[in-house]
């Protein structure tokens, strides 16, 4: 079974945070401090999208993290 990953954007005033997380993770979960399923926090939306895409492709190819 493969895991898919996505990017979650949190807007914090004048700053955005971009989280890479398993597809099951919600923004509310992150706001509550629950980081289960969160892979990383990025400062760049492009980097977050790239990491999410690469992790999903790796998982679909049979790799595990």
N, CA and C of each residue as an Amber inpcrd file, in Angstrom:
protein
   195
   0.8410000  -1.1820000   0.0000000   0.0000000   0.0000000   0.0000000
   0.8850000   1.2420000   0.0000000   0.5770000   2.1860000  -0.8760000
   1.3950000   3.3870000  -0.9560000   0.7440000   4.5290000  -0.1760000
   1.5820000   5.4370000   0.2400000   1.1340000   6.6240000   0.9510000
   1.2670000   7.8080000   0.0100000   0.2760000   8.6790000  -0.0030000
   0.3960000   9.9030000  -0.7880000   0.6680000  11.0670000   0.1570000
   1.3450000  12.0580000  -0.3820000   1.7590000  13.2180000   0.4010000
   1.2200000  14.4810000  -0.2360000   1.0440000  15.4990000   0.5860000
   0.5120000  16.7690000   0.1070000   1.1930000  17.9180000   0.8290000
   0.9080000  19.1220000   0.3550000   1.3990000  20.3370000   0.9880000
   0.2290000  21.0230000   1.6880000   0.4550000  21.4400000   2.9180000
  -0.5380000  22.1990000   3.6730000   0.0640000  23.5730000   3.9470000
  -0.6540000  24.6120000   3.5700000  -0.1890000  25.9820000   3.7740000
  -0.9010000  26.5890000   4.9730000  -0.0980000  27.1130000   5.9020000
  -0.6560000  27.8500000   7.0520000  -0.2610000  29.3070000   6.9080000
  -1.2480000  30.1800000   6.9730000  -0.9960000  31.6180000   6.9080000
  -0.9090000  32.1660000   8.3250000   0.2190000  32.7660000   8.6320000
   0.4500000  33.3160000   9.9740000   0.7900000  34.7990000   9.8500000
  -0.2240000  35.6090000   9.7230000   0.0130000  37.0420000   9.5840000
   0.7230000  37.3550000   8.2850000   1.9560000  37.8380000   8.3930000
   2.7180000  38.2120000   7.2020000   3.6200000  37.0860000   6.6960000
   3.4240000  35.8820000   7.1840000   4.2900000  34.7500000   6.8270000
   3.4410000  33.5130000   6.5250000   3.8920000  32.7380000   5.5660000
   3.2570000  31.4520000   5.2800000   4.2070000  30.3270000   5.6410000
   3.6500000  29.2350000   6.1300000   4.4110000  28.0190000   6.4050000
   3.8600000  26.9240000   5.5060000   4.7600000  26.1230000   4.9400000
   4.3720000  25.0750000   4.0080000   4.8090000  23.7340000   4.5800000
   3.8430000  22.9270000   4.9560000   4.1070000  21.6220000   5.5410000
   3.9580000  20.5460000   4.4820000   4.8450000  19.5640000   4.4970000
   4.6950000  18.3550000   3.6930000   4.2050000  17.2860000   4.6560000
   3.0940000  16.6500000   4.2950000   2.4750000  15.6940000   5.2120000
   1.7740000  14.5860000   4.4390000   1.5260000  13.4920000   5.1560000
   0.7190000  12.4250000   4.5750000  -0.6640000  12.9880000   4.2710000
  -1.3160000  12.3980000   3.2830000  -2.6050000  12.9010000   2.8100000
  -3.6690000  12.9620000   3.9080000  -3.5480000  12.1550000   4.9360000
  -4.5550000  12.0930000   6.0090000  -4.4610000  13.2610000   6.9910000
  -3.3770000  14.0070000   6.9650000  -3.1410000  15.0950000   7.9170000
  -3.9800000  16.3170000   7.5320000  -4.5150000  17.0010000   8.5390000
  -5.2970000  18.2210000   8.3070000  -4.5820000  19.4350000   8.8980000
  -4.9730000  20.6050000   8.4180000  -4.4100000  21.8380000   8.9660000
  -4.7770000  21.9880000  10.4380000  -5.9780000  21.5630000  10.8020000
  -6.4170000  21.6510000  12.1960000  -5.5240000  20.8060000  13.1050000
  -5.1150000  19.6540000  12.6170000  -4.2160000  18.7780000  13.3700000
  -2.8890000  19.4860000  13.6280000  -2.3550000  20.1260000  12.5990000
  -1.0870000  20.8470000  12.7470000  -1.2580000  22.0110000  13.7260000
  -2.3480000  22.7570000  13.5980000  -2.6140000  23.8800000  14.5160000
  -2.6710000  23.4170000  15.9620000  -3.1770000  22.2000000  16.1870000
  -3.2960000  21.6510000  17.5370000  -1.9650000  21.1210000  18.0710000
  -0.9190000  21.1450000  17.2360000   0.3910000  20.6820000  17.6720000
   0.6410000  19.2090000  17.4490000  -0.2690000  18.5250000  16.7770000
  -0.1160000  17.0950000  16.4880000   0.6400000  16.9510000  15.1760000
   1.8980000  16.5220000  15.2570000   2.7080000  16.4160000  14.0450000
   2.8010000  14.9920000  13.4970000   1.9190000  14.1050000  13.9390000
   1.9000000  12.7390000  13.4190000   1.5410000  12.7810000  11.9360000
   2.4180000  12.2730000  11.0970000   2.1980000  12.2660000   9.6570000
   2.8050000  13.4530000   8.9340000   3.3330000  14.4280000   9.6910000
   3.9990000  15.5730000   9.0830000   5.4480000  15.1880000   8.8040000
   5.8960000  15.4520000   7.5800000   7.2620000  15.1000000   7.1910000
   8.2150000  16.2500000   7.4700000   7.8470000  17.4510000   7.0240000
   8.7410000  18.5910000   7.2330000   7.9990000  19.9050000   7.0410000
   8.6430000  20.9690000   7.4540000   8.1720000  22.3360000   7.2630000
   9.1370000  23.0070000   6.2930000   8.5960000  23.6400000   5.2550000
   9.4300000  24.3240000   4.2620000   9.1090000  25.8130000   4.2560000
  10.0760000  26.6080000   3.8520000   9.8580000  28.0360000   3.7040000
   9.4410000  28.3880000   2.2840000   9.6580000  27.4560000   1.3560000
   9.3410000  27.6780000  -0.0490000   8.2010000  26.7650000  -0.4900000
   7.1500000  27.3220000  -1.1010000   6.0650000  26.4650000  -1.5800000
   6.5220000  25.5160000  -2.6790000   7.4530000  25.9670000  -3.5170000
   7.9640000  25.1010000  -4.5850000   8.7160000  23.9050000  -4.0140000
   9.5140000  24.1430000  -2.9830000  10.2490000  23.0470000  -2.3430000
   9.2800000  22.0570000  -1.7110000   8.2560000  22.5590000  -1.0430000
   7.2690000  21.6800000  -0.4100000   6.5490000  20.8310000  -1.4500000
   6.1360000  21.4450000  -2.5580000   5.4590000  20.6980000  -3.6240000
   6.3690000  19.6260000  -4.2120000   7.6320000  19.9640000  -4.4160000
   8.5880000  19.0030000  -4.9740000   8.7960000  17.8300000  -4.0290000
   8.9770000  18.1090000  -2.7540000   9.1800000  17.0410000  -1.7670000
   7.9530000  16.1410000  -1.6950000   6.7560000  16.7230000  -1.6640000
   5.5230000  15.9280000  -1.6050000   5.4020000  15.0320000  -2.8350000
   5.6870000  15.5800000  -4.0090000   5.6090000  14.8030000  -5.2480000
   6.6260000  13.6600000  -5.2530000   7.8540000  13.9430000  -4.8610000
   8.8950000  12.9110000  -4.8440000   8.5750000  11.8030000  -3.8470000
   8.0920000  12.1660000  -2.6700000   7.7290000  11.1560000  -1.6710000
   6.5740000  10.2850000  -2.1510000   5.5800000  10.8850000  -2.7830000
   4.4490000  10.1190000  -3.3140000   4.9220000   9.1550000  -4.3950000
   5.7470000   9.6350000  -5.3230000   6.2660000   8.7700000  -6.3870000
   7.1050000   7.6370000  -5.8190000   7.9220000   7.9290000  -4.8300000
   8.7520000   6.9110000  -4.1890000   7.8790000   5.8510000  -3.5240000
   6.8490000   6.2880000  -2.8210000   5.9480000   5.3560000  -2.1440000
   5.2000000   4.4890000  -3.1530000   4.7380000   5.0820000  -4.2380000
   4.0190000   4.3250000  -5.2740000   4.9130000   3.2950000  -5.9510000
   6.2180000   3.5650000  -5.9830000   7.1730000   2.6350000  -6.5890000
   7.5580000   1.5090000  -5.6330000   7.0030000   1.5320000  -4.4330000
   7.2610000   0.4640000  -3.4740000   8.2270000   0.8120000  -2.3720000
   8.7350000   2.0300000  -2.3720000   9.6540000   2.4430000  -1.3210000
   8.9140000   2.7350000  -0.0300000   9.6190000   2.5980000   1.0660000
   9.0320000   2.9100000   2.3650000   9.9120000   3.9160000   3.0870000
   9.2780000   4.7040000   3.9220000  10.0150000   5.7250000   4.6750000
   9.9790000   5.3600000   6.1380000
